């Protein structure tokens, strides 16, 4: 644990996305909160999104892409999780459970810092630090196509 704390203290200098992996119950969320609380964004929101429990369509609506009139019953726009975390940190727990289609959309948000709500023509800019975690073997998930390969893992 001492080694992890030292790594967290080193990471606080860089405002970059961080991927946390490990078995269930090892404290990935604790590590994510420690990273946030020691970062430059500590005064801003820490928003947790549990991806395992949310079907893809609902996740897409709740994460960022919902606007008034987007579907029957959507009478007003609601801020998505990324908007709620703007200037702060969003923790995407069990990110490997997200469909490859939504992973691609997330990648665009990470690259561009912006997105469009479902059915909207305008874009929304967000400044969010993304912390993501999984207990899945990511190398295996990339081989089977369940997890998008974004970069080479050492």
MDAnalysis code that builds the backbone (N, CA, C; Angstrom):
import MDAnalysis as mda
import numpy as np

u = mda.Universe.empty(462, n_residues=154, atom_resindex=np.repeat(np.arange(154), 3), trajectory=True)
u.add_TopologyAttr("name", ["N", "CA", "C"] * 154)
u.add_TopologyAttr("resid", np.arange(1, 155))
u.add_TopologyAttr("resname", ["UNK", "UNK", "UNK", "UNK", "UNK", "UNK", "UNK", "UNK", "UNK", "UNK", "UNK", "UNK", "UNK", "UNK", "UNK", "UNK", "UNK", "UNK", "UNK", "UNK", "UNK", "UNK", "UNK", "UNK", "UNK", "UNK", "UNK", "UNK", "UNK", "UNK", "UNK", "UNK", "UNK", "UNK", "UNK", "UNK", "UNK", "UNK", "UNK", "UNK", "UNK", "UNK", "UNK", "UNK", "UNK", "UNK", "UNK", "UNK", "UNK", "UNK", "UNK", "UNK", "UNK", "UNK", "UNK", "UNK", "UNK", "UNK", "UNK", "UNK", "UNK", "UNK", "UNK", "UNK", "UNK", "UNK", "UNK", "UNK", "UNK", "UNK", "UNK", "UNK", "UNK", "UNK", "UNK", "UNK", "UNK", "UNK", "UNK", "UNK", "UNK", "UNK", "UNK", "UNK", "UNK", "UNK", "UNK", "UNK", "UNK", "UNK", "UNK", "UNK", "UNK", "UNK", "UNK", "UNK", "UNK", "UNK", "UNK", "UNK", "UNK", "UNK", "UNK", "UNK", "UNK", "UNK", "UNK", "UNK", "UNK", "UNK", "UNK", "UNK", "UNK", "UNK", "UNK", "UNK", "UNK", "UNK", "UNK", "UNK", "UNK", "UNK", "UNK", "UNK", "UNK", "UNK", "UNK", "UNK", "UNK", "UNK", "UNK", "UNK", "UNK", "UNK", "UNK", "UNK", "UNK", "UNK", "UNK", "UNK", "UNK", "UNK", "UNK", "UNK", "UNK", "UNK", "UNK", "UNK", "UNK", "UNK", "UNK", "UNK", "UNK", "UNK"])
u.atoms.positions = np.array([
    [0.820, -1.196, 0.000],
    [0.000, 0.000, 0.000],
    [0.861, 1.257, 0.000],
    [2.004, 1.203, 0.632],
    [2.912, 2.346, 0.662],
    [3.356, 2.715, -0.747],
    [3.641, 1.706, -1.564],
    [4.056, 1.950, -2.949],
    [2.929, 2.631, -3.735],
    [1.688, 2.199, -3.501],
    [0.544, 2.803, -4.188],
    [0.381, 4.256, -3.758],
    [0.517, 4.535, -2.474],
    [0.421, 5.923, -1.991],
    [1.492, 6.807, -2.625],
    [2.708, 6.282, -2.754],
    [3.787, 7.045, -3.381],
    [3.458, 7.329, -4.844],
    [2.891, 6.341, -5.535],
    [2.511, 6.544, -6.936],
    [1.413, 7.590, -7.055],
    [0.457, 7.556, -6.136],
    [-0.628, 8.544, -6.152],
    [-0.067, 9.951, -5.955],
    [0.861, 10.097, -5.036],
    [1.468, 11.404, -4.803],
    [2.233, 11.891, -6.030],
    [2.841, 10.979, -6.770],
    [3.533, 11.368, -8.004],
    [2.538, 11.772, -9.089],
    [1.411, 11.075, -9.154],
    [0.414, 11.326, -10.206],
    [-0.320, 12.645, -10.031],
    [-0.336, 13.187, -8.835],
    [-1.120, 14.397, -8.612],
    [-0.609, 15.574, -9.434],
    [0.621, 15.510, -9.876],
    [1.203, 16.598, -10.673],
    [0.651, 16.634, -12.098],
    [0.196, 15.496, -12.594],
    [-0.260, 15.399, -13.985],
    [-1.768, 15.243, -14.025],
    [-2.382, 16.050, -14.848],
    [-3.834, 16.027, -14.989],
    [-4.190, 15.191, -16.216],
    [-4.014, 13.889, -16.095],
    [-4.234, 12.965, -17.211],
    [-5.189, 11.855, -16.780],
    [-5.844, 11.200, -17.748],
    [-6.677, 10.047, -17.405],
    [-5.817, 8.934, -16.795],
    [-6.409, 8.186, -15.871],
    [-5.688, 7.098, -15.208],
    [-6.546, 5.848, -15.239],
    [-5.909, 4.731, -15.550],
    [-6.572, 3.433, -15.592],
    [-6.108, 2.609, -14.397],
    [-7.062, 2.119, -13.613],
    [-6.772, 1.346, -12.409],
    [-7.304, -0.066, -12.620],
    [-6.453, -1.067, -12.444],
    [-6.933, -2.441, -12.602],
    [-6.580, -3.254, -11.369],
    [-7.396, -4.246, -11.119],
    [-7.167, -5.126, -9.990],
    [-8.400, -5.954, -9.708],
    [-8.215, -6.969, -8.912],
    [-9.314, -7.866, -8.567],
    [-10.396, -7.125, -7.779],
    [-11.590, -7.709, -7.764],
    [-12.688, -7.136, -6.975],
    [-12.287, -7.092, -5.506],
    [-12.608, -5.970, -4.871],
    [-12.371, -5.848, -3.442],
    [-11.003, -5.339, -3.041],
    [-10.145, -4.983, -4.013],
    [-8.796, -4.516, -3.649],
    [-8.733, -3.019, -3.367],
    [-9.832, -2.297, -3.622],
    [-9.851, -0.878, -3.294],
    [-9.620, 0.059, -4.458],
    [-10.077, -0.298, -5.646],
    [-9.887, 0.564, -6.813],
    [-10.583, 1.912, -6.635],
    [-11.788, 1.899, -6.047],
    [-12.486, 3.161, -5.805],
    [-11.766, 3.996, -4.749],
    [-11.227, 3.351, -3.746],
    [-10.455, 4.065, -2.719],
    [-9.263, 4.767, -3.362],
    [-8.580, 4.061, -4.248],
    [-7.433, 4.640, -4.956],
    [-7.897, 5.825, -5.808],
    [-9.026, 5.665, -6.510],
    [-9.539, 6.759, -7.342],
    [-9.856, 7.995, -6.499],
    [-10.488, 7.796, -5.360],
    [-10.800, 8.939, -4.484],
    [-9.526, 9.591, -3.940],
    [-8.530, 8.768, -3.620],
    [-7.251, 9.312, -3.135],
    [-6.592, 10.160, -4.224],
    [-6.640, 9.675, -5.456],
    [-6.065, 10.435, -6.573],
    [-6.789, 11.772, -6.699],
    [-8.120, 11.737, -6.672],
    [-8.897, 12.972, -6.799],
    [-8.586, 13.948, -5.659],
    [-8.573, 13.444, -4.432],
    [-8.372, 14.312, -3.266],
    [-6.973, 14.911, -3.181],
    [-6.041, 14.354, -3.928],
    [-4.678, 14.883, -3.935],
    [-4.353, 15.627, -5.236],
    [-5.365, 15.784, -6.074],
    [-5.162, 16.441, -7.368],
    [-5.497, 17.926, -7.296],
    [-5.232, 18.611, -8.394],
    [-5.588, 20.024, -8.508],
    [-7.104, 20.212, -8.560],
    [-7.842, 19.147, -8.817],
    [-9.299, 19.212, -8.939],
    [-10.027, 18.859, -7.643],
    [-9.316, 18.727, -6.549],
    [-9.890, 18.238, -5.298],
    [-11.053, 19.086, -4.774],
    [-11.116, 20.358, -5.131],
    [-12.207, 21.226, -4.679],
    [-13.463, 21.060, -5.528],
    [-13.352, 20.333, -6.614],
    [-14.470, 20.132, -7.536],
    [-15.111, 18.760, -7.318],
    [-16.106, 18.444, -8.099],
    [-16.889, 17.217, -7.932],
    [-16.088, 15.954, -8.251],
    [-16.418, 14.895, -7.526],
    [-15.967, 13.536, -7.824],
    [-17.244, 12.762, -8.125],
    [-17.427, 12.375, -9.386],
    [-18.652, 11.710, -9.815],
    [-18.328, 10.270, -10.171],
    [-18.999, 9.347, -9.501],
    [-18.782, 7.918, -9.741],
    [-19.892, 7.392, -10.652],
    [-19.493, 6.628, -11.667],
    [-20.445, 5.979, -12.559],
    [-20.154, 4.486, -12.514],
    [-21.093, 3.718, -11.983],
    [-20.955, 2.261, -11.898],
    [-21.485, 1.677, -13.206],
    [-20.589, 1.241, -14.088],
    [-20.974, 0.796, -15.420],
    [-21.523, -0.625, -15.442],
    [-21.185, -1.427, -14.483],
    [-21.640, -2.818, -14.478],
    [-23.148, -2.913, -14.345],
    [-23.746, -2.020, -13.604],
    [-25.175, -2.106, -13.280],
    [-26.070, -1.375, -14.275],
    [-25.515, -0.760, -15.290],
    [-26.300, 0.095, -16.157],
    [-26.310, -0.437, -17.593],
    [-27.500, -0.737, -18.137],
    [-27.568, -1.158, -19.539],
    [-27.030, -0.055, -20.456],
    [-26.493, -0.446, -21.604],
    [-25.844, 0.487, -22.518],
    [-26.662, 1.699, -22.897],
    [-27.947, 1.489, -23.246],
    [-28.784, 2.611, -23.668],
    [-28.970, 3.612, -22.524],
    [-29.234, 3.098, -21.329],
    [-29.407, 3.967, -20.173],
    [-28.104, 4.685, -19.838],
    [-27.002, 3.981, -19.945],
    [-25.708, 4.588, -19.675],
    [-25.456, 5.751, -20.625],
    [-25.754, 5.541, -21.888],
    [-25.537, 6.612, -22.858],
    [-26.378, 7.826, -22.517],
    [-27.629, 7.628, -22.150],
    [-28.487, 8.748, -21.788],
    [-27.968, 9.456, -20.543],
    [-27.596, 8.683, -19.521],
    [-27.199, 9.277, -18.242],
    [-25.810, 9.882, -18.288],
    [-24.937, 9.319, -19.101],
    [-23.566, 9.818, -19.122],
    [-23.501, 11.210, -19.725],
    [-24.040, 11.373, -20.924],
    [-23.877, 12.680, -21.558],
    [-24.927, 13.053, -22.576],
    [-25.605, 12.135, -23.139],
    [-26.293, 12.413, -24.391],
    [-27.792, 12.650, -24.303],
    [-28.328, 13.201, -23.233],
    [-29.774, 13.364, -23.090],
    [-30.169, 14.830, -23.199],
    [-31.156, 15.101, -24.038],
    [-31.696, 16.457, -24.137],
    [-33.208, 16.369, -24.202],
    [-33.871, 17.475, -23.939],
    [-35.333, 17.512, -24.000],
    [-35.780, 17.120, -25.401],
    [-36.806, 16.259, -25.480],
    [-37.337, 15.842, -26.771],
    [-36.552, 14.730, -27.437],
    [-35.515, 14.226, -26.803],
    [-34.695, 13.179, -27.415],
    [-35.493, 11.890, -27.607],
    [-36.442, 11.651, -26.718],
    [-37.320, 10.491, -26.831],
    [-38.595, 10.798, -26.065],
    [-39.624, 9.989, -26.240],
    [-40.894, 10.198, -25.558],
    [-40.677, 10.238, -24.053],
    [-41.165, 11.269, -23.429],
    [-41.029, 11.401, -21.981],
    [-39.856, 12.264, -21.547],
    [-38.968, 12.594, -22.462],
    [-37.840, 13.475, -22.113],
    [-38.329, 14.910, -22.257],
    [-38.901, 15.443, -21.171],
    [-39.523, 16.767, -21.234],
    [-38.547, 17.903, -20.959],
    [-37.414, 17.590, -20.339],
    [-36.414, 18.633, -20.113],
    [-35.025, 18.013, -20.137],
    [-34.070, 18.835, -20.469],
    [-32.680, 18.368, -20.486],
    [-32.207, 18.160, -19.057],
    [-31.393, 17.142, -18.861],
    [-30.802, 16.875, -17.555],
    [-29.295, 16.837, -17.729],
    [-28.568, 17.369, -16.768],
    [-27.111, 17.283, -16.899],
    [-26.675, 15.830, -16.788],
    [-25.792, 15.440, -17.683],
    [-25.243, 14.096, -17.641],
    [-24.107, 14.026, -16.630],
    [-23.577, 12.853, -16.451],
    [-22.510, 12.643, -15.475],
    [-21.271, 13.470, -15.815],
    [-20.969, 13.609, -17.110],
    [-19.805, 14.408, -17.484],
    [-20.021, 15.877, -17.157],
    [-21.221, 16.373, -17.379],
    [-21.509, 17.769, -17.013],
    [-21.412, 17.959, -15.505],
    [-21.913, 16.992, -14.740],
    [-21.852, 17.084, -13.286],
    [-20.407, 17.078, -12.790],
    [-19.526, 16.409, -13.529],
    [-18.124, 16.311, -13.127],
    [-17.265, 17.411, -13.742],
    [-17.847, 18.306, -14.508],
    [-17.056, 19.341, -15.187],
    [-16.159, 20.080, -14.196],
    [-14.916, 20.222, -14.566],
    [-13.835, 20.829, -13.767],
    [-13.337, 19.890, -12.670],
    [-14.017, 18.758, -12.483],
    [-13.641, 17.794, -11.453],
    [-13.180, 16.475, -12.055],
    [-13.585, 15.383, -11.388],
    [-13.146, 14.047, -11.760],
    [-14.349, 13.146, -11.945],
    [-14.309, 12.321, -12.978],
    [-15.322, 11.290, -13.158],
    [-14.633, 9.938, -13.032],
    [-15.235, 9.058, -12.235],
    [-14.685, 7.720, -12.007],
    [-15.590, 6.708, -12.694],
    [-15.094, 6.091, -13.738],
    [-15.839, 5.096, -14.499],
    [-15.451, 3.718, -13.983],
    [-16.286, 3.185, -13.103],
    [-15.998, 1.906, -12.467],
    [-16.480, 0.764, -13.348],
    [-15.640, -0.234, -13.524],
    [-15.902, -1.391, -14.389],
    [-16.072, -0.965, -15.836],
    [-15.122, -0.199, -16.332],
    [-15.187, 0.333, -17.688],
    [-15.177, -0.754, -18.756],
    [-14.595, -1.900, -18.469],
    [-14.551, -2.977, -19.457],
    [-15.935, -3.580, -19.686],
    [-16.903, -3.256, -18.843],
    [-18.280, -3.721, -19.032],
    [-19.018, -2.872, -20.068],
    [-18.452, -1.734, -20.422],
    [-19.058, -0.837, -21.398],
    [-18.927, -1.449, -22.792],
    [-19.961, -1.316, -23.598],
    [-19.925, -1.882, -24.950],
    [-18.845, -1.189, -25.788],
    [-18.273, -1.895, -26.765],
    [-17.277, -1.266, -27.645],
    [-17.811, -0.005, -28.331],
    [-19.106, 0.011, -28.650],
    [-19.726, 1.186, -29.275],
    [-19.633, 2.401, -28.350],
    [-19.971, 2.212, -27.069],
    [-19.894, 3.318, -26.118],
    [-18.451, 3.659, -25.774],
    [-17.562, 2.665, -25.810],
    [-16.142, 2.944, -25.596],
    [-15.632, 3.902, -26.664],
    [-16.082, 3.718, -27.899],
    [-15.669, 4.608, -28.994],
    [-16.159, 6.028, -28.749],
    [-17.400, 6.161, -28.286],
    [-17.927, 7.497, -27.977],
    [-17.156, 8.138, -26.835],
    [-16.846, 7.346, -25.822],
    [-16.067, 7.855, -24.696],
    [-14.695, 8.324, -25.162],
    [-14.087, 7.577, -26.049],
    [-12.775, 7.950, -26.570],
    [-12.828, 9.325, -27.237],
    [-13.912, 9.602, -27.963],
    [-14.051, 10.919, -28.595],
    [-14.184, 12.023, -27.548],
    [-14.914, 11.755, -26.477],
    [-15.039, 12.751, -25.409],
    [-13.665, 13.004, -24.788],
    [-12.900, 11.935, -24.570],
    [-11.560, 12.086, -23.997],
    [-10.639, 12.880, -24.928],
    [-10.702, 12.583, -26.209],
    [-9.821, 13.247, -27.176],
    [-10.199, 14.707, -27.402],
    [-11.500, 14.957, -27.530],
    [-11.957, 16.281, -27.936],
    [-12.379, 17.185, -26.779],
    [-12.708, 16.585, -25.627],
    [-13.203, 17.381, -24.511],
    [-14.572, 17.957, -24.776],
    [-15.318, 17.300, -25.654],
    [-16.659, 17.775, -25.967],
    [-17.521, 16.627, -26.475],
    [-18.832, 16.841, -26.466],
    [-19.776, 15.853, -26.948],
    [-21.063, 16.562, -27.318],
    [-21.947, 15.829, -27.977],
    [-23.281, 16.335, -28.307],
    [-24.307, 15.470, -27.606],
    [-25.333, 16.111, -27.103],
    [-26.436, 15.351, -26.521],
    [-27.207, 14.665, -27.633],
    [-27.885, 13.591, -27.289],
    [-28.696, 12.853, -28.236],
    [-29.731, 13.785, -28.855],
    [-29.710, 13.910, -30.166],
    [-30.668, 14.746, -30.872],
    [-30.311, 16.217, -30.937],
    [-29.205, 16.614, -30.338],
    [-28.824, 18.038, -30.332],
    [-27.859, 18.336, -31.472],
    [-27.813, 19.588, -31.864],
    [-26.890, 20.010, -32.921],
    [-25.653, 20.700, -32.365],
    [-25.752, 21.198, -31.159],
    [-24.621, 21.912, -30.560],
    [-23.757, 20.955, -29.745],
    [-22.533, 21.388, -29.468],
    [-21.628, 20.580, -28.666],
    [-21.477, 21.204, -27.282],
    [-21.143, 20.348, -26.330],
    [-20.905, 20.781, -24.961],
    [-19.448, 20.498, -24.650],
    [-18.739, 21.507, -24.193],
    [-17.340, 21.344, -23.811],
    [-17.259, 20.945, -22.346],
    [-16.397, 19.987, -22.055],
    [-16.191, 19.560, -20.675],
    [-14.707, 19.451, -20.385],
    [-14.377, 19.792, -19.162],
    [-13.004, 19.681, -18.661],
    [-13.066, 18.718, -17.485],
    [-12.833, 17.444, -17.769],
    [-13.009, 16.391, -16.773],
    [-11.783, 15.495, -16.766],
    [-11.332, 15.164, -15.569],
    [-10.284, 14.154, -15.444],
    [-10.981, 12.803, -15.304],
    [-10.603, 11.864, -16.138],
    [-11.233, 10.551, -16.132],
    [-10.334, 9.550, -15.422],
    [-10.919, 8.893, -14.425],
    [-10.290, 7.761, -13.763],
    [-11.175, 6.566, -14.100],
    [-10.586, 5.504, -14.590],
    [-11.351, 4.319, -14.980],
    [-10.772, 3.096, -14.298],
    [-11.648, 2.141, -13.983],
    [-11.192, 0.936, -13.285],
    [-11.912, -0.293, -13.820],
    [-11.243, -1.428, -13.689],
    [-11.851, -2.711, -14.033],
    [-11.161, -3.830, -13.278],
    [-11.892, -4.917, -13.116],
    [-11.281, -6.116, -12.553],
    [-11.039, -7.155, -13.640],
    [-11.377, -6.804, -14.869],
    [-11.243, -7.710, -15.998],
    [-9.790, -7.759, -16.480],
    [-9.400, -8.888, -17.032],
    [-8.092, -9.005, -17.667],
    [-8.168, -8.229, -18.987],
    [-7.613, -7.040, -18.996],
    [-7.754, -6.132, -20.125],
    [-7.079, -6.677, -21.383],
    [-5.937, -7.307, -21.238],
    [-5.247, -7.863, -22.419],
    [-6.126, -8.900, -23.109],
    [-6.770, -9.757, -22.326],
    [-7.664, -10.765, -22.901],
    [-8.888, -10.105, -23.538],
    [-9.441, -9.108, -22.863],
    [-10.612, -8.411, -23.385],
    [-10.292, -7.705, -24.700],
    [-9.082, -7.194, -24.861],
    [-8.690, -6.560, -26.121],
    [-8.557, -7.607, -27.222],
    [-8.018, -8.767, -26.885],
    [-7.869, -9.840, -27.879],
    [-9.220, -10.296, -28.417],
    [-10.219, -10.363, -27.540],
    [-11.542, -10.833, -27.952],
    [-12.414, -9.714, -28.512],
    [-11.943, -8.473, -28.470],
    [-12.699, -7.348, -28.999],
    [-13.704, -6.759, -28.030],
    [-13.689, -7.209, -26.779],
    [-14.607, -6.660, -25.769],
    [-14.161, -5.314, -25.242],
    [-12.879, -5.044, -25.361],
    [-12.338, -3.778, -24.871],
    [-11.470, -3.182, -25.967],
    [-11.735, -1.931, -26.308],
    [-10.993, -1.266, -27.387],
    [-9.537, -1.063, -26.998],
    [-8.680, -1.316, -27.938],
    [-7.268, -1.061, -27.714],
    [-7.005, 0.402, -27.996],
    [-6.631, 1.133, -26.947],
    [-6.371, 2.567, -27.093],
    [-4.873, 2.796, -27.182],
    [-4.138, 2.025, -26.416],
    [-2.699, 2.153, -26.418],
    [-2.105, 0.799, -26.048],
    [-0.831, 0.672, -26.170],
    [-0.164, -0.580, -25.823],
    [0.034, -0.645, -24.323],
    [-0.317, -1.770, -23.748],
    [-0.149, -1.971, -22.308],
    [1.129, -2.750, -22.089],
    [1.983, -2.242, -21.229],
    [3.255, -2.906, -20.950],
    [3.061, -4.086, -20.041],
])
